[in-house]
Amino acid sequence: MITLYDAARCPYCARVRIVLAEKSVEYETIEIDLDDRPAWIYEKNSTGRVPVVEEDGWLLPESAVIMEYLEERYPDPPLLGADPADKALARLRIFRCDDFTRPYYALRRGDDNGQALFAEQLARLDARLERHAWLSGSEYGLADIAYVPWVLRARDRLGIDLGPYPAVGEWLALLLERPAVAEEEHVVAGL
Ligand SMILES: N[C@@H](CCC(=O)N[C@@H](CS)C(=O)NCC(=O)O)C(=O)O
């Protein structure tokens, strides 16, 4: 049985929750209070961060690595396309996701240019999704899962209007048809 060291409000944990749900993997959750993290969490991950998964004493931190691990460990349904070019592109998007999330955090902190920087990232995402329905290549997959937790939180926690980004709005609507992603909308609503 997999244990997920989790925090409801953490978008990195949300990535892992979505992948586990897509693959119908049973797991137990240990909720970590991010405002008062237990000292033992450093024994699970030297950075003290969540998510971490544990399986029979084996520990794995870092959401992007965990997503790939789960993809290999539970290949069905696949979330990384069969085509090497699609796979590479999805990995590239995940690798560069920080370019999207850094401005999100700048906005959340109330940095002077946070609003403009995040708007620029949303416009880029919109342009990309106008050309291709999915970030992961020809089908929904890990890259879409990697980004959606921040888009949901931007809309529902930071009050960002997605109206000016119609392709992002359509992409999100399609994602929310998936129970694994819809569940995250509920999680965010409860924060
Ligand atoms: N690169 C890590 C980032 C994880 C992360 O920053 N998690 C946050 C919660 S959203 C955390 O544990 N923060 C506690 C801290 O930074 O001390 C990943 O992708 O898993």
PDBQT file of the ligand as one rigid body, heavy atoms in Angstrom, charges set to zero:
ROOT
HETATM    1  N1  LIG A 201       9.742  20.516  -5.984  1.00  0.00    +0.000 N 
HETATM    2  C1  LIG A 201       8.812  20.007  -5.005  1.00  0.00    +0.000 C 
HETATM    3  C2  LIG A 201       8.094  21.175  -4.356  1.00  0.00    +0.000 C 
HETATM    4  C3  LIG A 201       7.190  20.719  -3.217  1.00  0.00    +0.000 C 
HETATM    5  C4  LIG A 201       6.783  21.894  -2.337  1.00  0.00    +0.000 C 
HETATM    6  O1  LIG A 201       7.294  23.028  -2.485  1.00  0.00    +0.000 OA
HETATM    7  N2  LIG A 201       5.878  21.614  -1.422  1.00  0.00    +0.000 N 
HETATM    8  C5  LIG A 201       5.476  22.633  -0.474  1.00  0.00    +0.000 C 
HETATM    9  C6  LIG A 201       3.987  22.604  -0.196  1.00  0.00    +0.000 C 
HETATM   10  S1  LIG A 201       3.093  23.131  -1.610  1.00  0.00    +0.000 SA
HETATM   11  C7  LIG A 201       6.150  22.388   0.850  1.00  0.00    +0.000 C 
HETATM   12  O2  LIG A 201       6.244  21.261   1.310  1.00  0.00    +0.000 OA
HETATM   13  N3  LIG A 201       6.608  23.475   1.446  1.00  0.00    +0.000 N 
HETATM   14  C8  LIG A 201       7.236  23.442   2.723  1.00  0.00    +0.000 C 
HETATM   15  C9  LIG A 201       8.543  24.181   2.684  1.00  0.00    +0.000 C 
HETATM   16  O3  LIG A 201       8.922  24.696   1.627  1.00  0.00    +0.000 OA
HETATM   17  O4  LIG A 201       9.179  24.226   3.683  1.00  0.00    +0.000 OA
HETATM   18  C10 LIG A 201       7.842  19.034  -5.683  1.00  0.00    +0.000 C 
HETATM   19  O5  LIG A 201       7.613  19.173  -6.896  1.00  0.00    +0.000 OA
HETATM   20  O6  LIG A 201       7.354  18.115  -5.015  1.00  0.00    +0.000 OA
ENDROOT
TORSDOF 0
